[in-house]
Structures are given as structure tokens and as C-alpha cells.
Amino acid sequence: MRILVRALLGLVALVVVAATIIFILENQQPVSLAFLGWSAPQLSLAILIVLALLVGMLIGPALSWAMSFRKKGKRATV
């Protein structure tokens, strides 16, 4: 049973990697990002989207950790 689960997880990982590679290859158009007067140099659209995904993957757990830390602090004072 464990071998089947590992094989399925490997297959899912392979599909995700393949989809990511196809996404990057299909989105090579250079774009320029502007935000609040700050502008980035022209980069591939795929690079900007993958960077946004990675930033979101870092911010999500950080906010979750901060909220759990805040809840623990409130429990100690009550």
C-alpha cells in the first residue's frame, strides 16, 4: 500500500513539474511591473508569476505562525 501511495505522489509531483515547465515556456513575453511609482525591469511574465507564488507561499505560513503566536500570548494573560 505504501508503494502505491508513493507512486501516486511521485506521479502528482511529475505532473506539477511538467505543468510548471509548460507554463514557463508558454509565457515568455517580457512585461514591466509598476507599483506605487516603483517600476521593475522587463522580465518574463512567467518569472513574475512564479515569484508572486513563492512570496505568497512564504507570507501564508508566516501569517499563520504570527496568529498562533498571538493566540498563545492571549491564553497566557487570561
PyMOL commands that set and color helices and strands:
alter all, ss='L'
color gray80, all
select helices_A, chain A and resi 2-26+45-77
alter helices_A, ss='H'
color red, helices_A
select strands_A, chain A and resi 30-31+34-35+38-39+43-44
alter strands_A, ss='S'
color yellow, strands_A
deselect
rebuild
show_as cartoon
